[in-house]
């Protein structure tokens, strides 16, 4: 299996992204290495953004289900 097929956890991606940013900000890498690290950082940022969006969607769904349940418990009809 390739590395791209199994996405890191959000926390792992964030930690690696921070490390890459620190390396890039230090500015002592050759251009080719900097580009490789920048590309990896972009991939991690996109993966993290997708994970955040999925988590937000799940929270929204759970909150909506909770509201429906609370309305039913209170005798409200939609």
Order of alpha helices (4+ residues) and beta strands (2+ residues): alpha-alpha
